[in-house]
Amino acid sequence: MVQPLTPQAAWELWRDQFLSDCKANPTARNAWRELERAGIARQALLLLWYYAAAEDTIAQFRDGVTEVADNLEKARRAARRAEQGHNDTRPQMFAQRKEEKLQAAANSPWVDPYAEERTLADAVKSHPEVAGLSLEEAPNEFRKANEAVRRYGTKVFLCILRDYAASRGVRLGLGRLVALAECAHPEKEIDKRTLSRCFEDDTVRLAAPKWLGEFTAFLSSPLA
């Protein structure tokens, strides 16, 4: 679960300001009351803090995705060359290069620095959506995921908040989410149209159940 690391004092200052701003915003105030009644205010606070403060961690995540995608692309090119080299005088060299590039891709650091998985090979064992990708598909899929994160940044945490709240019986529409986000980070530009595009993005939509599962698992971990 990607999360920002921050001093306790900064977290407390942000939390107190957020709760104060919520009281002054009728839409945010009503949404927050419902989250409190459902017993998930703490979880919502975590996700809104991630929305407000995880920009650096998102950048770190994107760097990891870029490295994985680049290593997979090198492996894909080596595999294609090995397959096309059956008439070449150096087939053994191309086969060896293919294996080396595949191993390098497998050893790529996993994209989430806070996950239990340390490498792409580890992630293949625990993430069916990764294991199901062929070598031809994988580089493009990782690049698409990277583009979605680049485009929407920490707004993905609002997607998790929406889905987590819904799983606990609280409906957070676009207006409520925008109001809460404005209280979490008043300087960030956000509106219903931008958030709607984020939620409707194919990559975000397909990844949302996985993100929700990771967040739910994170809540029961010692880090939460």
Backbone as CSV, one residue per row, in Angstrom:
resi,resn,N_x,N_y,N_z,CA_x,CA_y,CA_z,C_x,C_y,C_z
1,MET,0.852,-1.188,0.000,0.000,0.000,0.000,0.891,1.243,0.000
2,VAL,0.863,2.019,-1.050,1.682,3.224,-1.127,1.206,4.223,-0.078
3,GLN,2.130,4.761,0.698,1.756,5.669,1.774,2.842,6.717,1.985
4,PRO,2.471,7.922,2.366,3.485,8.936,2.646,4.068,8.752,4.033
5,LEU,5.352,9.038,4.183,5.991,9.010,5.481,6.134,10.451,5.966
6,THR,5.742,10.719,7.208,5.718,12.098,7.666,5.878,12.158,9.172
7,PRO,6.440,13.233,9.707,6.517,13.386,11.158,5.127,13.459,11.771
8,GLN,5.009,12.955,12.986,3.720,12.926,13.672,3.136,14.328,13.809
9,ALA,3.979,15.312,14.081,3.480,16.672,14.271,2.824,17.211,13.008
10,ALA,3.412,16.902,11.839,2.832,17.369,10.575,1.486,16.703,10.332
11,TRP,1.402,15.419,10.642,0.134,14.696,10.487,-0.946,15.313,11.373
12,GLU,-0.623,15.582,12.636,-1.605,16.123,13.566,-2.055,17.519,13.147
13,LEU,-1.119,18.320,12.665,-1.465,19.660,12.191,-2.413,19.580,11.005
14,TRP,-2.105,18.692,10.069,-2.985,18.535,8.908,-4.365,18.039,9.338
15,ARG,-4.387,17.024,10.210,-5.670,16.456,10.664,-6.556,17.513,11.300
16,ASP,-5.996,18.308,12.203,-6.788,19.322,12.905,-7.326,20.366,11.924
17,GLN,-6.495,20.757,10.950,-6.941,21.737,9.958,-8.030,21.150,9.069
18,PHE,-7.868,19.894,8.689,-8.873,19.229,7.852,-10.221,19.187,8.564
19,LEU,-10.223,18.778,9.826,-11.483,18.663,10.573,-12.120,20.036,10.759
20,SER,-11.299,21.055,10.953,-11.823,22.416,11.074,-12.463,22.865,9.765
21,ASP,-11.781,22.587,8.641,-12.323,22.969,7.339,-13.602,22.208,7.021
22,CYS,-13.665,20.970,7.461,-14.880,20.160,7.233,-16.086,20.796,7.908
23,LYS,-15.883,21.286,9.103,-16.991,21.896,9.834,-17.531,23.124,9.105
24,ALA,-16.656,23.806,8.366,-17.057,25.040,7.669,-17.646,24.782,6.289
25,ASN,-17.560,23.532,5.826,-18.070,23.176,4.498,-19.269,22.245,4.664
26,PRO,-20.500,22.697,4.383,-21.687,21.879,4.655,-21.657,20.513,3.973
27,THR,-21.214,20.453,2.719,-21.180,19.170,2.006,-20.177,18.228,2.647
28,ALA,-18.986,18.738,2.931,-17.967,17.917,3.569,-18.402,17.515,4.977
29,ARG,-19.030,18.445,5.693,-19.460,18.157,7.065,-20.477,17.017,7.099
30,ASN,-21.444,17.054,6.204,-22.456,15.994,6.170,-21.846,14.649,5.781
31,ALA,-20.931,14.668,4.811,-20.268,13.426,4.405,-19.444,12.866,5.559
32,TRP,-18.735,13.740,6.258,-17.885,13.287,7.365,-18.711,12.688,8.497
33,ARG,-19.875,13.272,8.764,-20.758,12.721,9.799,-21.190,11.308,9.447
34,GLU,-21.488,11.091,8.169,-21.884,9.741,7.760,-20.726,8.754,7.902
35,LEU,-19.531,9.204,7.567,-18.358,8.342,7.722,-18.124,8.021,9.192
36,GLU,-18.335,8.993,10.054,-18.179,8.762,11.496,-19.228,7.776,11.999
37,ARG,-20.479,7.945,11.566,-21.548,7.040,11.999,-21.286,5.609,11.540
38,ALA,-20.653,5.469,10.363,-20.341,4.138,9.844,-19.101,3.540,10.504
39,GLY,-18.422,4.324,11.336,-17.241,3.824,12.037,-15.997,3.749,11.185
40,ILE,-15.939,4.541,10.116,-14.776,4.468,9.217,-14.115,5.835,9.034
41,ALA,-14.270,6.711,10.019,-13.653,8.036,9.915,-12.127,7.926,9.894
42,ARG,-11.575,7.033,10.703,-10.115,6.883,10.737,-9.586,6.442,9.375
43,GLN,-10.257,5.471,8.766,-9.819,4.971,7.466,-9.940,6.066,6.399
44,ALA,-11.041,6.813,6.457,-11.229,7.910,5.501,-10.159,8.980,5.693
45,LEU,-9.819,9.237,6.945,-8.787,10.238,7.235,-7.444,9.818,6.630
46,LEU,-7.114,8.540,6.746,-5.868,8.037,6.150,-5.850,8.276,4.640
47,LEU,-6.929,7.934,3.971,-6.960,8.070,2.518,-6.929,9.535,2.086
48,LEU,-7.583,10.390,2.824,-7.553,11.813,2.497,-6.168,12.407,2.769
49,TRP,-5.496,11.882,3.780,-4.117,12.308,4.034,-3.208,11.859,2.891
50,TYR,-3.410,10.646,2.411,-2.626,10.172,1.270,-2.880,11.054,0.046
51,TYR,-4.149,11.411,-0.160,-4.483,12.310,-1.270,-3.724,13.627,-1.131
52,ALA,-3.647,14.133,0.089,-3.045,15.437,0.314,-1.522,15.401,0.304
53,ALA,-0.933,14.287,0.755,0.502,14.315,1.070,1.373,13.315,0.332
54,ALA,0.798,12.491,-0.520,1.577,11.387,-1.097,2.186,11.681,-2.464
55,GLU,2.314,12.944,-2.841,2.849,13.269,-4.167,4.250,12.685,-4.367
56,ASP,5.123,12.828,-3.372,6.483,12.302,-3.502,6.474,10.784,-3.629
57,THR,5.584,10.148,-2.875,5.518,8.688,-2.929,4.951,8.223,-4.265
58,ILE,4.002,8.977,-4.802,3.467,8.659,-6.124,4.577,8.762,-7.170
59,ALA,5.426,9.783,-7.034,6.550,9.925,-7.969,7.496,8.735,-7.856
60,GLN,7.718,8.275,-6.637,8.568,7.098,-6.427,7.930,5.864,-7.070
61,PHE,6.613,5.747,-6.922,5.869,4.641,-7.527,6.016,4.676,-9.051
62,ARG,5.889,5.861,-9.632,6.005,5.988,-11.090,7.404,5.619,-11.567
63,ASP,8.416,5.994,-10.805,9.786,5.616,-11.170,9.927,4.094,-11.198
64,GLY,9.296,3.438,-10.228,9.346,1.975,-10.186,8.646,1.341,-11.371
65,VAL,7.483,1.887,-11.739,6.749,1.359,-12.897,7.562,1.550,-14.175
66,THR,8.205,2.709,-14.301,9.032,2.971,-15.485,10.165,1.960,-15.588
67,GLU,10.813,1.670,-14.476,11.918,0.705,-14.492,11.424,-0.682,-14.896
68,VAL,10.294,-1.110,-14.332,9.744,-2.422,-14.686,9.389,-2.464,-16.169
69,ALA,8.709,-1.417,-16.661,8.302,-1.383,-18.067,9.521,-1.410,-18.993
70,ASP,10.566,-0.661,-18.645,11.767,-0.633,-19.479,12.455,-1.997,-19.511
71,ASN,12.547,-2.647,-18.359,13.194,-3.961,-18.316,12.372,-5.017,-19.061
72,LEU,11.050,-4.912,-18.973,10.196,-5.836,-19.726,10.323,-5.598,-21.227
73,GLU,10.457,-4.339,-21.620,10.625,-4.026,-23.040,11.939,-4.610,-23.563
74,LYS,13.002,-4.516,-22.791,14.283,-5.102,-23.192,14.157,-6.615,-23.329
75,ALA,13.427,-7.228,-22.389,13.226,-8.669,-22.461,12.381,-9.047,-23.676
76,ARG,11.371,-8.244,-23.971,10.520,-8.514,-25.140,11.332,-8.429,-26.431
77,ARG,12.168,-7.397,-26.545,12.997,-7.264,-27.749,13.971,-8.439,-27.883
78,ALA,14.558,-8.851,-26.759,15.498,-9.981,-26.799,14.785,-11.273,-27.187
79,ALA,13.542,-11.441,-26.695,12.780,-12.648,-27.036,12.423,-12.653,-28.517
80,ARG,12.030,-11.504,-29.039,11.713,-11.418,-30.466,12.941,-11.725,-31.315
81,ARG,14.086,-11.192,-30.894,15.319,-11.421,-31.666,15.710,-12.891,-31.634
82,ALA,15.514,-13.531,-30.500,15.851,-14.953,-30.395,14.942,-15.791,-31.285
83,GLU,13.654,-15.407,-31.325,12.708,-16.157,-32.157,12.978,-15.944,-33.639
84,GLN,13.432,-14.752,-33.995,13.695,-14.455,-35.405,15.070,-14.945,-35.849
85,GLY,15.890,-15.373,-34.912,17.271,-15.711,-35.241,17.510,-17.172,-35.533
86,HIS,16.451,-17.926,-35.877,16.654,-19.362,-36.132,17.516,-19.606,-37.361
87,ASN,17.592,-18.624,-38.261,18.456,-18.754,-39.439,19.799,-18.053,-39.242
88,ASP,19.964,-17.476,-38.055,21.190,-16.739,-37.768,22.303,-17.716,-37.394
89,THR,23.520,-17.271,-37.582,24.666,-18.129,-37.231,24.974,-18.088,-35.738
90,ARG,24.253,-17.218,-34.989,24.544,-17.094,-33.557,23.295,-17.313,-32.700
91,PRO,22.539,-18.380,-32.923,21.297,-18.570,-32.170,21.521,-18.719,-30.670
92,GLN,22.637,-19.338,-30.300,22.898,-19.547,-28.876,23.112,-18.212,-28.146
93,MET,23.788,-17.276,-28.827,24.025,-15.973,-28.223,22.705,-15.240,-27.974
94,PHE,21.784,-15.292,-28.968,20.507,-14.602,-28.810,19.640,-15.272,-27.739
95,ALA,19.709,-16.606,-27.654,18.951,-17.323,-26.625,19.469,-16.952,-25.236
96,GLN,20.790,-16.851,-25.110,21.374,-16.474,-23.821,21.000,-15.049,-23.445
97,ARG,21.037,-14.154,-24.436,20.668,-12.766,-24.171,19.214,-12.676,-23.727
98,LYS,18.354,-13.456,-24.355,16.941,-13.482,-23.965,16.793,-13.876,-22.503
99,GLU,17.487,-14.952,-22.094,17.391,-15.409,-20.712,17.923,-14.361,-19.739
100,GLU,18.986,-13.676,-20.120,19.545,-12.643,-19.257,18.568,-11.486,-19.071
101,LYS,17.925,-11.076,-20.152,16.977,-9.964,-20.065,15.718,-10.365,-19.296
102,LEU,15.283,-11.600,-19.470,14.127,-12.073,-18.708,14.431,-12.096,-17.215
103,GLN,15.641,-12.540,-16.866,16.035,-12.583,-15.459,16.145,-11.178,-14.884
104,ALA,16.683,-10.254,-15.682,16.794,-8.866,-15.223,15.411,-8.261,-14.981
105,ALA,14.468,-8.562,-15.870,13.100,-8.063,-15.687,12.473,-8.664,-14.437
106,ALA,12.670,-9.970,-14.229,12.105,-10.639,-13.055,12.649,-10.050,-11.761
107,ASN,13.908,-9.592,-11.802,14.547,-9.034,-10.611,14.295,-7.540,-10.432
108,SER,13.513,-6.935,-11.312,13.194,-5.508,-11.170,12.522,-5.262,-9.818
109,PRO,12.917,-4.209,-9.099,12.233,-3.897,-7.834,10.740,-3.672,-8.079
110,TRP,9.904,-4.215,-7.213,8.467,-4.040,-7.381,8.095,-2.578,-7.179
111,VAL,6.999,-2.161,-7.844,6.677,-0.739,-7.978,6.238,-0.080,-6.670
112,ASP,5.733,-0.856,-5.727,5.294,-0.301,-4.445,6.385,-0.538,-3.410
113,PRO,7.086,0.507,-2.980,8.195,0.317,-2.051,7.775,-0.162,-0.677
114,TYR,6.459,-0.109,-0.373,5.986,-0.520,0.941,5.310,-1.892,0.918
115,ALA,5.291,-2.521,-0.238,4.638,-3.837,-0.353,5.558,-4.933,0.157
116,GLU,4.962,-6.080,0.473,5.762,-7.225,0.886,6.597,-7.743,-0.282
117,GLU,6.063,-7.634,-1.498,6.805,-8.086,-2.677,8.006,-7.185,-2.900
118,ARG,9.147,-7.783,-3.135,10.358,-7.009,-3.355,10.710,-6.898,-4.830
119,THR,10.307,-7.868,-5.651,10.663,-7.873,-7.064,9.433,-8.168,-7.914
120,LEU,9.580,-7.979,-9.229,8.503,-8.324,-10.155,8.173,-9.807,-10.057
121,ALA,9.197,-10.644,-9.885,8.955,-12.085,-9.750,8.081,-12.383,-8.539
122,ASP,8.295,-11.663,-7.436,7.442,-11.834,-6.252,6.003,-11.433,-6.563
123,ALA,5.855,-10.320,-7.281,4.514,-9.813,-7.585,3.749,-10.768,-8.486
124,VAL,4.446,-11.449,-9.393,3.790,-12.418,-10.277,3.118,-13.517,-9.452
125,LYS,3.724,-13.879,-8.322,3.179,-14.954,-7.490,1.935,-14.516,-6.726
126,SER,1.843,-13.213,-6.398,0.743,-12.770,-5.536,-0.279,-11.876,-6.233
127,HIS,-0.004,-11.484,-7.471,-0.925,-10.621,-8.213,-1.354,-11.327,-9.503
128,PRO,-2.527,-11.944,-9.521,-2.975,-12.662,-10.722,-3.019,-11.786,-11.963
129,GLU,-3.339,-10.501,-11.777,-3.433,-9.616,-12.947,-2.065,-9.378,-13.568
130,VAL,-1.010,-9.512,-12.789,0.349,-9.406,-13.330,0.767,-10.737,-13.942
131,ALA,0.473,-11.818,-13.232,0.842,-13.151,-13.724,0.164,-13.469,-15.049
132,GLY,-1.021,-12.890,-15.274,-1.767,-13.201,-16.486,-1.289,-12.475,-17.728
133,LEU,-0.324,-11.576,-17.585,0.181,-10.829,-18.732,1.244,-11.626,-19.474
134,SER,1.143,-11.641,-20.792,2.211,-12.231,-21.593,3.349,-11.232,-21.716
135,LEU,4.508,-11.702,-22.165,5.641,-10.806,-22.348,5.326,-9.755,-23.417
136,GLU,4.504,-10.116,-24.401,4.121,-9.150,-25.426,3.247,-8.040,-24.842
137,GLU,2.393,-8.390,-23.885,1.448,-7.427,-23.317,2.057,-6.576,-22.200
138,ALA,2.925,-7.177,-21.401,3.342,-6.587,-20.127,3.929,-5.172,-20.235
139,PRO,4.904,-4.911,-21.144,5.460,-3.548,-21.175,4.397,-2.478,-21.427
140,ASN,3.472,-2.750,-22.349,2.435,-1.776,-22.675,1.475,-1.565,-21.510
141,GLU,1.142,-2.647,-20.792,0.216,-2.533,-19.671,0.826,-1.708,-18.541
142,PHE,2.105,-1.919,-18.277,2.759,-1.135,-17.233,2.860,0.336,-17.646
143,ARG,3.083,0.581,-18.922,3.145,1.974,-19.380,1.769,2.648,-19.267
144,LYS,0.714,1.905,-19.565,-0.628,2.473,-19.431,-0.929,2.801,-17.973
145,ALA,-0.530,1.902,-17.076,-0.732,2.156,-15.649,0.042,3.388,-15.212
146,ASN,1.252,3.531,-15.723,2.075,4.683,-15.374,1.453,5.980,-15.876
147,GLU,0.875,5.935,-17.060,0.240,7.117,-17.621,-0.973,7.532,-16.794
148,ALA,-1.747,6.543,-16.322,-2.915,6.854,-15.497,-2.485,7.510,-14.186
149,VAL,-1.421,6.996,-13.578,-0.928,7.578,-12.327,-0.363,8.971,-12.585
150,ARG,0.333,9.149,-13.717,0.870,10.474,-14.053,-0.269,11.477,-14.219
151,ARG,-1.330,11.034,-14.878,-2.428,11.939,-15.208,-3.244,12.305,-13.965
152,TYR,-3.464,11.331,-13.087,-4.389,11.565,-11.983,-3.726,11.649,-10.613
153,GLY,-2.465,11.228,-10.491,-1.728,11.380,-9.241,-2.463,10.827,-8.033
154,THR,-2.516,11.630,-6.973,-3.106,11.134,-5.725,-4.634,11.082,-5.761
155,LYS,-5.243,11.480,-6.861,-6.702,11.338,-6.971,-7.116,9.871,-6.904
156,VAL,-6.187,8.965,-7.192,-6.534,7.542,-7.109,-6.944,7.170,-5.680
157,PHE,-6.450,7.917,-4.678,-6.838,7.618,-3.304,-8.296,7.985,-3.044
158,LEU,-8.811,8.944,-3.800,-10.233,9.272,-3.686,-11.085,8.158,-4.278
159,CYS,-10.549,7.474,-5.272,-11.238,6.305,-5.821,-11.324,5.198,-4.760
160,ILE,-10.220,4.983,-4.053,-10.237,3.981,-2.983,-11.204,4.399,-1.884
161,LEU,-11.210,5.680,-1.540,-12.127,6.168,-0.508,-13.577,5.937,-0.920
162,ARG,-13.903,6.268,-2.156,-15.268,6.045,-2.646,-15.672,4.583,-2.483
163,ASP,-14.787,3.671,-2.933,-15.125,2.250,-2.922,-15.129,1.685,-1.507
164,TYR,-14.199,2.151,-0.673,-14.170,1.657,0.710,-15.419,2.114,1.454
165,ALA,-15.796,3.378,1.289,-16.998,3.883,1.942,-18.235,3.124,1.470
166,ALA,-18.309,2.873,0.153,-19.456,2.130,-0.386,-19.541,0.733,0.222
167,SER,-18.388,0.108,0.462,-18.387,-1.243,1.047,-18.876,-1.230,2.487
168,ARG,-18.916,-0.036,3.095,-19.402,0.107,4.479,-20.742,0.837,4.525
169,GLY,-21.372,0.972,3.362,-22.718,1.531,3.316,-22.806,3.041,3.206
170,VAL,-21.706,3.718,2.890,-21.719,5.173,2.760,-21.473,5.533,1.297
171,ARG,-22.394,6.275,0.709,-22.238,6.680,-0.680,-21.568,8.043,-0.752
172,LEU,-20.440,8.085,-1.433,-19.735,9.345,-1.641,-19.746,9.652,-3.137
173,GLY,-20.640,10.544,-3.533,-20.688,10.962,-4.925,-19.582,11.951,-5.226
174,LEU,-19.541,12.414,-6.473,-18.475,13.315,-6.881,-18.460,14.602,-6.061
175,GLY,-19.630,15.166,-5.793,-19.698,16.417,-5.041,-19.142,16.273,-3.638
176,ARG,-19.467,15.179,-2.982,-18.968,14.949,-1.622,-17.460,14.707,-1.624
177,LEU,-17.001,13.945,-2.582,-15.568,13.658,-2.651,-14.763,14.923,-2.934
178,VAL,-15.275,15.768,-3.829,-14.587,17.020,-4.122,-14.544,17.905,-2.871
179,ALA,-15.649,17.956,-2.140,-15.688,18.776,-0.925,-14.677,18.276,0.105
180,LEU,-14.617,16.963,0.302,-13.650,16.403,1.251,-12.216,16.642,0.780
181,ALA,-12.002,16.506,-0.524,-10.662,16.714,-1.071,-10.228,18.167,-0.905
182,GLU,-11.146,19.095,-1.089,-10.811,20.513,-0.919,-10.442,20.825,0.526
183,CYS,-11.078,20.133,1.457,-10.717,20.317,2.866,-9.368,19.669,3.171
184,ALA,-9.082,18.574,2.487,-7.822,17.868,2.726,-6.631,18.636,2.174
185,HIS,-6.833,19.307,1.033,-5.738,20.058,0.405,-6.342,21.204,-0.391
186,PRO,-6.596,22.332,0.262,-7.278,23.449,-0.409,-6.537,23.984,-1.629
187,GLU,-5.206,23.825,-1.674,-4.437,24.388,-2.784,-4.479,23.531,-4.045
188,LYS,-4.894,22.278,-3.913,-4.944,21.405,-5.083,-6.193,21.695,-5.904
189,GLU,-6.002,21.780,-7.208,-7.149,21.998,-8.085,-7.880,20.679,-8.299
190,ILE,-9.170,20.690,-8.061,-9.985,19.493,-8.268,-11.422,19.916,-8.521
191,ASP,-12.089,19.215,-9.419,-13.496,19.472,-9.679,-14.156,18.161,-10.070
192,LYS,-15.478,18.193,-10.162,-16.213,16.954,-10.436,-15.876,16.370,-11.805
193,ARG,-15.662,17.234,-12.798,-15.373,16.743,-14.143,-14.036,15.984,-14.163
194,THR,-13.002,16.562,-13.548,-11.688,15.916,-13.517,-11.758,14.598,-12.766
195,LEU,-12.453,14.605,-11.633,-12.563,13.382,-10.829,-13.354,12.311,-11.571
196,SER,-14.382,12.727,-12.284,-15.169,11.779,-13.072,-14.314,11.125,-14.156
197,ARG,-13.472,11.914,-14.822,-12.570,11.349,-15.833,-11.618,10.338,-15.213
198,CYS,-11.142,10.651,-14.031,-10.260,9.722,-13.329,-10.970,8.399,-13.067
199,PHE,-12.178,8.452,-12.530,-12.908,7.234,-12.179,-13.291,6.424,-13.418
200,GLU,-13.509,7.112,-14.536,-13.940,6.421,-15.754,-12.777,5.914,-16.601
201,ASP,-11.562,6.292,-16.262,-10.384,5.820,-16.991,-10.311,4.293,-16.889
202,ASP,-10.108,3.622,-18.013,-10.110,2.152,-18.023,-9.080,1.567,-17.074
203,THR,-7.882,2.150,-17.049,-6.834,1.624,-16.182,-7.211,1.786,-14.715
204,VAL,-7.753,2.940,-14.355,-8.174,3.182,-12.974,-9.330,2.255,-12.610
205,ARG,-10.296,2.139,-13.520,-11.477,1.308,-13.239,-11.093,-0.158,-13.013
206,LEU,-10.168,-0.656,-13.822,-9.761,-2.055,-13.687,-8.902,-2.282,-12.448
207,ALA,-8.136,-1.256,-12.063,-7.253,-1.404,-10.906,-7.973,-1.168,-9.580
208,ALA,-9.129,-0.513,-9.604,-9.807,-0.106,-8.378,-10.070,-1.265,-7.406
209,PRO,-10.585,-2.425,-7.862,-10.803,-3.519,-6.904,-9.512,-3.988,-6.224
210,LYS,-8.406,-3.974,-6.984,-7.113,-4.364,-6.413,-6.673,-3.354,-5.362
211,TRP,-6.816,-2.062,-5.670,-6.448,-1.026,-4.707,-7.268,-1.151,-3.432
212,LEU,-8.558,-1.407,-3.593,-9.421,-1.550,-2.424,-8.972,-2.737,-1.579
213,GLY,-8.640,-3.844,-2.236,-8.171,-5.024,-1.515,-6.873,-4.760,-0.772
214,GLU,-5.961,-4.027,-1.418,-4.685,-3.711,-0.778,-4.884,-2.792,0.429
215,PHE,-5.797,-1.840,0.294,-6.041,-0.928,1.412,-6.671,-1.684,2.577
216,THR,-7.619,-2.546,2.288,-8.264,-3.332,3.344,-7.245,-4.207,4.061
217,ALA,-6.323,-4.823,3.291,-5.283,-5.640,3.904,-4.330,-4.779,4.728
218,PHE,-4.034,-3.575,4.221,-3.132,-2.664,4.924,-3.696,-2.303,6.296
219,LEU,-5.024,-2.147,6.401,-5.639,-1.740,7.676,-5.392,-2.744,8.787
220,SER,-5.186,-4.017,8.398,-4.948,-5.047,9.419,-3.467,-5.309,9.652
221,SER,-2.603,-4.517,9.000,-1.173,-4.698,9.150,-0.629,-3.831,10.272
222,PRO,0.580,-4.134,10.762,1.178,-3.316,11.831,1.466,-1.880,11.412
223,LEU,1.514,-1.607,10.093,1.835,-0.268,9.606,0.668,0.693,9.726
224,ALA,-0.568,0.151,9.816,-1.760,0.994,9.790,-1.887,1.819,11.065
